[in-house]
Amino acid sequence: MPGTGGSEILSLTPNPVSDKALVTCFIAKQGRVTLSILDSGGRPVALLAEGTAPPGIQSHTLNAEGLAPGIYFCVLTTPEGRSVKKFAVAGK
């Protein structure tokens, strides 16, 4: 079981992102999961996953082509809590 035993974002690579990134998460228990992208002001700008997820390691692709260069947050929300990973989108 990765980390402290709770659900968490394991990695977001590459960081900084120029076009696409791979977000890898560990889900501790089956339940409702939301994986979203927030801008530096906390506003949602993308939704990568929403729904019931089984326990285990899950991967999702982030398409950053429509995001302006800057700092963003990838947020995994589960019944156990939240995991946040800060990342940057690079200019082209």
N, CA, C and O atoms as a Tinker XYZ file with bonds, in Angstrom:
   368  protein
     1  N      0.843000   -1.177000    0.000000    73     2
     2  CA     0.000000    0.000000    0.000000    64     1     3
     3  C      0.892000    1.245000    0.000000    63     2     4     5
     4  O      1.637000    1.447000    0.959000    81     3
     5  N      0.845000    2.067000   -1.015000    73     3     6
     6  CA     1.684000    3.261000   -1.061000    64     5     7
     7  C      1.354000    4.260000    0.048000    63     6     8     9
     8  O      0.237000    4.288000    0.564000    81     7
     9  N      2.338000    5.071000    0.402000    73     7    10
    10  CA     2.129000    6.182000    1.334000    64     9    11
    11  C      1.634000    5.761000    2.700000    63    10    12    13
    12  O      2.102000    4.772000    3.265000    81    11
    13  N      0.693000    6.512000    3.225000    73    11    14
    14  CA     0.188000    6.301000    4.578000    64    13    15
    15  C     -1.000000    5.361000    4.631000    63    14    16    17
    16  O     -1.562000    5.154000    5.707000    81    15
    17  N     -1.394000    4.796000    3.530000    73    15    18
    18  CA    -2.526000    3.889000    3.517000    64    17    19
    19  C     -3.791000    4.511000    2.981000    63    18    20    21
    20  O     -4.759000    3.799000    2.713000    81    19
    21  N     -3.811000    5.831000    2.817000    73    19    22
    22  CA    -4.971000    6.496000    2.248000    64    21    23
    23  C     -4.809000    6.685000    0.755000    63    22    24    25
    24  O     -3.738000    6.439000    0.201000    81    23
    25  N     -5.865000    7.117000    0.111000    73    23    26
    26  CA    -5.800000    7.404000   -1.320000    64    25    27
    27  C     -4.912000    8.615000   -1.540000    63    26    28    29
    28  O     -4.928000    9.553000   -0.743000    81    27
    29  N     -4.135000    8.600000   -2.621000    73    27    30
    30  CA    -3.227000    9.714000   -2.883000    64    29    31
    31  C     -2.822000    9.762000   -4.352000    63    30    32    33
    32  O     -2.902000    8.768000   -5.073000    81    31
    33  N     -2.383000   10.954000   -4.776000    73    31    34
    34  CA    -1.778000   11.114000   -6.094000    64    33    35
    35  C     -0.318000   10.701000   -5.939000    63    34    36    37
    36  O      0.419000   11.308000   -5.163000    81    35
    37  N      0.098000    9.683000   -6.663000    73    35    38
    38  CA     1.468000    9.191000   -6.563000    64    37    39
    39  C      2.429000   10.016000   -7.403000    63    38    40    41
    40  O      3.538000   10.322000   -6.966000    81    39
    41  N      1.999000   10.378000   -8.619000    73    39    42
    42  CA     2.885000   11.143000   -9.495000    64    41    43
    43  C      2.087000   11.871000  -10.562000    63    42    44    45
    44  O      0.961000   11.502000  -10.895000    81    43
    45  N      2.706000   12.912000  -11.084000    73    43    46
    46  CA     2.194000   13.650000  -12.235000    64    45    47
    47  C      3.429000   13.963000  -13.065000    63    46    48    49
    48  O      4.227000   14.826000  -12.699000    81    47
    49  N      3.588000   13.263000  -14.184000    73    47    50
    50  CA     4.790000   13.427000  -14.991000    64    49    51
    51  C      4.441000   13.622000  -16.463000    63    50    52    53
    52  O      3.478000   13.024000  -16.943000    81    51
    53  N      5.193000   14.436000  -17.185000    73    51    54
    54  CA     6.299000   15.251000  -16.685000    64    53    55
    55  C      5.777000   16.494000  -15.976000    63    54    56    57
    56  O      4.620000   16.877000  -16.146000    81    55
    57  N      6.619000   17.104000  -15.199000    73    55    58
    58  CA     6.298000   18.366000  -14.534000    64    57    59
    59  C      7.530000   19.245000  -14.630000    63    58    60    61
    60  O      8.542000   18.935000  -14.001000    81    59
    61  N      7.485000   20.331000  -15.393000    73    59    62
    62  CA     6.314000   20.977000  -15.985000    64    61    63
    63  C      5.764000   20.220000  -17.198000    63    62    64    65
    64  O      6.465000   19.456000  -17.862000    81    63
    65  N      4.479000   20.471000  -17.453000    73    63    66
    66  CA     3.735000   19.852000  -18.549000    64    65    67
    67  C      3.733000   20.800000  -19.737000    63    66    68    69
    68  O      3.538000   22.004000  -19.572000    81    67
    69  N      3.949000   20.259000  -20.940000    73    67    70
    70  CA     3.813000   21.108000  -22.123000    64    69    71
    71  C      2.571000   20.745000  -22.926000    63    70    72    73
    72  O      1.882000   21.639000  -23.416000    81    71
    73  N      2.268000   19.458000  -23.073000    73    71    74
    74  CA     1.039000   19.094000  -23.779000    64    73    75
    75  C      0.250000   18.015000  -23.040000    63    74    76    77
    76  O     -0.940000   18.204000  -22.788000    81    75
    77  N      0.874000   16.890000  -22.685000    73    75    78
    78  CA     0.168000   15.823000  -21.959000    64    77    79
    79  C      0.999000   15.371000  -20.769000    63    78    80    81
    80  O      2.228000   15.440000  -20.786000    81    79
    81  N      0.301000   14.904000  -19.731000    73    79    82
    82  CA     0.961000   14.350000  -18.553000    64    81    83
    83  C      0.200000   13.112000  -18.107000    63    82    84    85
    84  O     -0.984000   12.955000  -18.404000    81    83
    85  N      0.889000   12.244000  -17.399000    73    83    86
    86  CA     0.277000   11.048000  -16.837000    64    85    87
    87  C      0.133000   11.248000  -15.330000    63    86    88    89
    88  O      1.114000   11.494000  -14.629000    81    87
    89  N     -1.105000   11.139000  -14.842000    73    87    90
    90  CA    -1.397000   11.267000  -13.417000    64    89    91
    91  C     -1.657000    9.858000  -12.891000    63    90    92    93
    92  O     -2.563000    9.169000  -13.359000    81    91
    93  N     -0.856000    9.438000  -11.917000    73    91    94
    94  CA    -1.004000    8.114000  -11.321000    64    93    95
    95  C     -1.465000    8.272000   -9.882000    63    94    96    97
    96  O     -0.862000    9.008000   -9.101000    81    95
    97  N     -2.548000    7.569000   -9.538000    73    95    98
    98  CA    -3.160000    7.673000   -8.209000    64    97    99
    99  C     -3.259000    6.296000   -7.575000    63    98   100   101
   100  O     -3.352000    5.281000   -8.264000    81    99
   101  N     -3.238000    6.282000   -6.250000    73    99   102
   102  CA    -3.535000    5.064000   -5.501000    64   101   103
   103  C     -4.870000    5.270000   -4.812000    63   102   104   105
   104  O     -5.045000    6.232000   -4.064000    81   103
   105  N     -5.819000    4.365000   -5.061000    73   103   106
   106  CA    -7.137000    4.409000   -4.430000    64   105   107
   107  C     -7.154000    3.325000   -3.353000    63   106   108   109
   108  O     -7.012000    2.140000   -3.656000    81   107
   109  N     -7.329000    3.740000   -2.082000    73   107   110
   110  CA    -7.256000    2.800000   -0.959000    64   109   111
   111  C     -8.481000    1.895000   -0.876000    63   110   112   113
   112  O     -8.351000    0.695000   -0.637000    81   111
   113  N     -9.669000    2.466000   -1.071000    73   111   114
   114  CA   -10.915000    1.698000   -0.959000    64   113   115
   115  C    -11.840000    2.072000   -2.101000    63   114   116   117
   116  O    -11.828000    3.206000   -2.579000    81   115
   117  N    -12.643000    1.109000   -2.533000    73   115   118
   118  CA   -13.621000    1.418000   -3.573000    64   117   119
   119  C    -14.564000    2.495000   -3.061000    63   118   120   121
   120  O    -15.024000    2.455000   -1.920000    81   119
   121  N    -14.837000    3.451000   -3.927000    73   119   122
   122  CA   -15.750000    4.524000   -3.559000    64   121   123
   123  C    -15.762000    5.607000   -4.612000    63   122   124   125
   124  O    -15.130000    5.481000   -5.660000    81   123
   125  N    -16.482000    6.665000   -4.324000    73   123   126
   126  CA   -16.608000    7.785000   -5.254000    64   125   127
   127  C    -15.299000    8.569000   -5.289000    63   126   128   129
   128  O    -14.737000    8.921000   -4.252000    81   127
   129  N    -14.834000    8.831000   -6.498000    73   127   130
   130  CA   -13.560000    9.506000   -6.714000    64   129   131
   131  C    -13.763000   10.650000   -7.694000    63   130   132   133
   132  O    -14.477000   10.513000   -8.688000    81   131
   133  N    -13.132000   11.774000   -7.406000    73   131   134
   134  CA   -13.070000   12.886000   -8.350000    64   133   135
   135  C    -11.607000   13.279000   -8.502000    63   134   136   137
   136  O    -10.911000   13.477000   -7.507000    81   135
   137  N    -11.138000   13.393000   -9.740000    73   135   138
   138  CA    -9.785000   13.849000  -10.028000    64   137   139
   139  C     -9.929000   15.085000  -10.901000    63   138   140   141
   140  O    -10.333000   14.999000  -12.061000    81   139
   141  N     -9.594000   16.236000  -10.327000    73   139   142
   142  CA    -9.828000   17.495000  -11.038000    64   141   143
   143  C     -8.571000   18.351000  -11.067000    63   142   144   145
   144  O     -7.634000   18.145000  -10.296000    81   143
   145  N     -8.579000   19.321000  -11.981000    73   143   146
   146  CA    -7.489000   20.277000  -12.123000    64   145   147
   147  C     -8.029000   21.651000  -11.756000    63   146   148   149
   148  O     -9.059000   22.085000  -12.272000    81   147
   149  N     -7.313000   22.336000  -10.850000    73   147   150
   150  CA    -7.682000   23.687000  -10.434000    64   149   151
   151  C     -6.585000   24.649000  -10.846000    63   150   152   153
   152  O     -5.406000   24.293000  -10.838000    81   151
   153  N     -6.970000   25.877000  -11.209000    73   151   154
   154  CA    -5.963000   26.889000  -11.504000    64   153   155
   155  C     -5.429000   27.458000  -10.190000    63   154   156   157
   156  O     -5.867000   27.048000   -9.115000    81   155
   157  N     -4.493000   28.392000  -10.269000    73   155   158
   158  CA    -3.867000   28.928000   -9.059000    64   157   159
   159  C     -4.841000   29.692000   -8.175000    63   158   160   161
   160  O     -4.546000   29.930000   -7.003000    81   159
   161  N     -5.989000   30.080000   -8.704000    73   159   162
   162  CA    -7.022000   30.753000   -7.922000    64   161   163
   163  C     -8.025000   29.787000   -7.313000    63   162   164   165
   164  O     -8.971000   30.212000   -6.649000    81   163
   165  N     -7.827000   28.476000   -7.535000    73   163   166
   166  CA    -8.723000   27.468000   -6.976000    64   165   167
   167  C     -9.950000   27.178000   -7.820000    63   166   168   169
   168  O    -10.858000   26.475000   -7.376000    81   167
   169  N     -9.985000   27.715000   -9.038000    73   167   170
   170  CA   -11.130000   27.481000   -9.928000    64   169   171
   171  C    -10.918000   26.200000  -10.733000    63   170   172   173
   172  O     -9.828000   25.978000  -11.259000    81   171
   173  N    -11.955000   25.348000  -10.836000    73   171   174
   174  CA   -11.806000   24.129000  -11.635000    64   173   175
   175  C    -11.666000   24.456000  -13.121000    63   174   176   177
   176  O    -12.421000   25.262000  -13.665000    81   175
   177  N    -10.687000   23.816000  -13.771000    73   175   178
   178  CA   -10.472000   24.035000  -15.205000    64   177   179
   179  C    -10.557000   22.739000  -16.007000    63   178   180   181
   180  O    -10.666000   22.778000  -17.233000    81   179
   181  N    -10.508000   21.589000  -15.326000    73   179   182
   182  CA   -10.612000   20.300000  -16.025000    64   181   183
   183  C    -11.033000   19.221000  -15.037000    63   182   184   185
   184  O    -10.736000   19.292000  -13.844000    81   183
   185  N    -11.729000   18.224000  -15.563000    73   183   186
   186  CA   -12.144000   17.065000  -14.771000    64   185   187
   187  C    -11.578000   15.823000  -15.457000    63   186   188   189
   188  O    -11.959000   15.507000  -16.585000    81   187
   189  N    -10.670000   15.120000  -14.780000    73   187   190
   190  CA   -10.034000   13.943000  -15.374000    64   189   191
   191  C    -10.798000   12.660000  -15.089000    63   190   192   193
   192  O    -10.800000   11.740000  -15.907000    81   191
   193  N    -11.446000   12.596000  -13.933000    73   191   194
   194  CA   -12.191000   11.383000  -13.575000    64   193   195
   195  C    -13.247000   11.727000  -12.538000    63   194   196   197
   196  O    -13.036000   12.565000  -11.662000    81   195
   197  N    -14.398000   11.052000  -12.660000    73   195   198
   198  CA   -15.463000   11.222000  -11.674000    64   197   199
   199  C    -16.307000    9.955000  -11.686000    63   198   200   201
   200  O    -16.727000    9.488000  -12.744000    81   199
   201  N    -16.547000    9.409000  -10.514000    73   199   202
   202  CA   -17.361000    8.204000  -10.426000    64   201   203
   203  C    -16.803000    7.233000   -9.412000    63   202   204   205
   204  O    -15.928000    7.579000   -8.619000    81   203
   205  N    -17.313000    6.017000   -9.441000    73   203   206
   206  CA   -16.860000    4.983000   -8.519000    64   205   207
   207  C    -15.613000    4.315000   -9.084000    63   206   208   209
   208  O    -15.581000    3.913000  -10.247000    81   207
   209  N    -14.587000    4.203000   -8.242000    73   207   210
   210  CA   -13.331000    3.584000   -8.671000    64   209   211
   211  C    -12.993000    2.420000   -7.753000    63   210   212   213
   212  O    -13.208000    2.500000   -6.544000    81   211
   213  N    -12.465000    1.337000   -8.318000    73   211   214
   214  CA   -12.040000    0.209000   -7.494000    64   213   215
   215  C    -10.717000    0.537000   -6.794000    63   214   216   217
   216  O    -10.014000    1.457000   -7.212000    81   215
   217  N    -10.372000   -0.196000   -5.747000    73   215   218
   218  CA    -9.086000    0.045000   -5.099000    64   217   219
   219  C     -7.930000   -0.360000   -6.008000    63   218   220   221
   220  O     -8.064000   -1.245000   -6.852000    81   219
   221  N     -6.792000    0.308000   -5.818000    73   219   222
   222  CA    -5.598000   -0.011000   -6.596000    64   221   223
   223  C     -5.016000    1.218000   -7.258000    63   222   224   225
   224  O     -5.433000    2.346000   -6.992000    81   223
   225  N     -4.053000    0.984000   -8.118000    73   223   226
   226  CA    -3.374000    2.074000   -8.823000    64   225   227
   227  C     -4.117000    2.369000  -10.119000    63   226   228   229
   228  O     -4.442000    1.462000  -10.886000    81   227
   229  N     -4.378000    3.651000  -10.350000    73   227   230
   230  CA    -5.109000    4.112000  -11.537000    64   229   231
   231  C     -4.275000    5.187000  -12.240000    63   230   232   233
   232  O     -3.582000    5.965000  -11.584000    81   231
   233  N     -4.342000    5.228000  -13.548000    73   231   234
   234  CA    -3.639000    6.252000  -14.324000    64   233   235
   235  C     -4.621000    6.999000  -15.209000    63   234   236   237
   236  O     -5.548000    6.414000  -15.770000    81   235
   237  N     -4.401000    8.302000  -15.325000    73   235   238
   238  CA    -5.254000    9.169000  -16.142000    64   237   239
   239  C     -4.363000   10.119000  -16.927000    63   238   240   241
   240  O     -3.317000   10.547000  -16.438000    81   239
   241  N     -4.777000   10.446000  -18.139000    73   239   242
   242  CA    -4.019000   11.372000  -18.975000    64   241   243
   243  C     -4.582000   12.777000  -18.845000    63   242   244   245
   244  O     -5.787000   12.996000  -18.973000    81   243
   245  N     -3.692000   13.720000  -18.590000    73   243   246
   246  CA    -4.041000   15.138000  -18.534000    64   245   247
   247  C     -3.636000   15.768000  -19.857000    63   246   248   249
   248  O     -2.459000   15.754000  -20.215000    81   247
   249  N     -4.598000   16.321000  -20.585000    73   247   250
   250  CA    -4.318000   17.047000  -21.815000    64   249   251
   251  C     -4.245000   18.525000  -21.451000    63   250   252   253
   252  O     -5.268000   19.154000  -21.177000    81   251
   253  N     -3.033000   19.079000  -21.448000    73   251   254
   254  CA    -2.818000   20.460000  -21.014000    64   253   255
   255  C     -2.783000   21.446000  -22.168000    63   254   256   257
   256  O     -2.465000   22.617000  -21.958000    81   255
   257  N     -3.100000   21.008000  -23.381000    73   255   258
   258  CA    -2.995000   21.889000  -24.547000    64   257   259
   259  C     -3.860000   23.135000  -24.437000    63   258   260   261
   260  O     -3.489000   24.177000  -24.977000    81   259
   261  N     -5.002000   23.066000  -23.756000    73   259   262
   262  CA    -5.874000   24.226000  -23.632000    64   261   263
   263  C     -5.620000   25.074000  -22.398000    63   262   264   265
   264  O     -6.323000   26.059000  -22.171000    81   263
   265  N     -4.621000   24.705000  -21.592000    73   263   266
   266  CA    -4.339000   25.443000  -20.362000    64   265   267
   267  C     -3.262000   26.494000  -20.600000    63   266   268   269
   268  O     -2.263000   26.231000  -21.269000    81   267
   269  N     -3.470000   27.675000  -20.053000    73   267   270
   270  CA    -2.475000   28.742000  -20.157000    64   269   271
   271  C     -1.265000   28.390000  -19.298000    63   270   272   273
   272  O     -1.409000   27.692000  -18.294000    81   271
   273  N     -0.082000   28.859000  -19.670000    73   271   274
   274  CA     1.091000   28.613000  -18.829000    64   273   275
   275  C      0.851000   29.142000  -17.412000    63   274   276   277
   276  O      0.246000   30.197000  -17.227000    81   275
   277  N      1.332000   28.397000  -16.423000    73   275   278
   278  CA     1.176000   28.820000  -15.032000    64   277   279
   279  C      1.162000   27.644000  -14.083000    63   278   280   281
   280  O      1.494000   26.519000  -14.458000    81   279
   281  N      0.772000   27.917000  -12.838000    73   279   282
   282  CA     0.725000   26.920000  -11.770000    64   281   283
   283  C     -0.700000   26.389000  -11.632000    63   282   284   285
   284  O     -1.669000   27.148000  -11.668000    81   283
   285  N     -0.806000   25.070000  -11.472000    73   283   286
   286  CA    -2.095000   24.394000  -11.317000    64   285   287
   287  C     -1.994000   23.365000  -10.196000    63   286   288   289
   288  O     -0.905000   23.050000   -9.716000    81   287
   289  N     -3.147000   22.850000   -9.794000    73   287   290
   290  CA    -3.209000   21.821000   -8.761000    64   289   291
   291  C     -4.069000   20.667000   -9.262000    63   290   292   293
   292  O     -5.176000   20.872000   -9.760000    81   291
   293  N     -3.548000   19.457000   -9.123000    73   291   294
   294  CA    -4.309000   18.247000   -9.416000    64   293   295
   295  C     -4.853000   17.766000   -8.074000    63   294   296   297
   296  O     -4.087000   17.560000   -7.133000    81   295
   297  N     -6.169000   17.587000   -7.981000    73   295   298
   298  CA    -6.813000   17.263000   -6.706000    64   297   299
   299  C     -7.584000   15.951000   -6.832000    63   298   300   301
   300  O     -8.483000   15.815000   -7.662000    81   299
   301  N     -7.211000   14.993000   -5.989000    73   299   302
   302  CA    -7.918000   13.720000   -5.884000    64   301   303
   303  C     -8.792000   13.787000   -4.638000    63   302   304   305
   304  O     -8.288000   13.981000   -3.532000    81   303
   305  N    -10.103000   13.627000   -4.816000    73   303   306
   306  CA   -11.039000   13.658000   -3.691000    64   305   307
   307  C    -11.706000   12.295000   -3.579000    63   306   308   309
   308  O    -12.272000   11.786000   -4.546000    81   307
   309  N    -11.631000   11.708000   -2.377000    73   307   310
   310  CA   -12.246000   10.409000   -2.087000    64   309   311
   311  C    -12.986000   10.534000   -0.757000    63   310   312   313
   312  O    -12.859000   11.558000   -0.084000    81   311
   313  N    -13.754000    9.518000   -0.362000    73   311   314
   314  CA   -14.412000    9.579000    0.945000    64   313   315
   315  C    -13.426000    9.736000    2.109000    63   314   316   317
   316  O    -13.800000   10.241000    3.168000    81   315
   317  N    -12.164000    9.303000    1.922000    73   315   318
   318  CA   -11.161000    9.433000    2.988000    64   317   319
   319  C    -10.571000   10.832000    3.087000    63   318   320   321
   320  O     -9.999000   11.181000    4.120000    81   319
   321  N    -10.694000   11.641000    2.038000    73   319   322
   322  CA   -10.097000   12.976000    2.065000    64   321   323
   323  C     -9.601000   13.402000    0.699000    63   322   324   325
   324  O    -10.090000   12.949000   -0.336000    81   323
   325  N     -8.590000   14.309000    0.726000    73   323   326
   326  CA    -8.054000   14.875000   -0.515000    64   325   327
   327  C     -6.550000   14.701000   -0.583000    63   326   328   329
   328  O     -5.861000   14.680000    0.437000    81   327
   329  N     -6.058000   14.578000   -1.799000    73   327   330
   330  CA    -4.624000   14.577000   -2.070000    64   329   331
   331  C     -4.402000   15.607000   -3.168000    63   330   332   333
   332  O     -5.137000   15.637000   -4.155000    81   331
   333  N     -3.388000   16.453000   -2.997000    73   331   334
   334  CA    -3.146000   17.549000   -3.942000    64   333   335
   335  C     -1.710000   17.477000   -4.442000    63   334   336   337
   336  O     -0.781000   17.268000   -3.662000    81   335
   337  N     -1.536000   17.650000   -5.746000    73   335   338
   338  CA    -0.210000   17.702000   -6.354000    64   337   339
   339  C     -0.120000   18.987000   -7.172000    63   338   340   341
   340  O     -0.924000   19.217000   -8.075000    81   339
   341  N      0.862000   19.818000   -6.846000    73   339   342
   342  CA     1.089000   21.077000   -7.567000    64   341   343
   343  C      1.917000   20.778000   -8.822000    63   342   344   345
   344  O      2.848000   19.973000   -8.787000    81   343
   345  N      1.563000   21.441000   -9.932000    73   343   346
   346  CA     2.338000   21.274000  -11.157000    64   345   347
   347  C      2.294000   22.550000  -11.978000    63   346   348   349
   348  O      1.485000   23.444000  -11.729000    81   347
   349  N      3.175000   22.615000  -12.955000    73   347   350
   350  CA     3.255000   23.791000  -13.821000    64   349   351
   351  C      2.964000   23.398000  -15.261000    63   350   352   353
   352  O      3.304000   22.302000  -15.706000    81   351
   353  N      2.327000   24.315000  -15.979000    73   351   354
   354  CA     2.155000   24.185000  -17.424000    64   353   355
   355  C      3.130000   25.170000  -18.051000    63   354   356   357
   356  O      3.088000   26.368000  -17.769000    81   355
   357  N      4.001000   24.656000  -18.899000    73   355   358
   358  CA     5.027000   25.476000  -19.532000    64   357   359
   359  C      4.481000   26.134000  -20.784000    63   358   360   361
   360  O      3.579000   25.607000  -21.436000    81   359
   361  N      5.031000   27.283000  -21.110000    73   359   362
   362  CA     4.669000   27.953000  -22.354000    64   361   363
   363  C      5.259000   27.212000  -23.532000    63   362   364   365
   364  O      6.228000   26.467000  -23.387000    81   363
   365  N      4.664000   27.420000  -24.716000    73   363   366
   366  CA     5.139000   26.708000  -25.909000    64   365   367
   367  C      6.042000   27.575000  -26.721000    63   366   368
   368  O      6.539000   27.145000  -27.763000    81   367
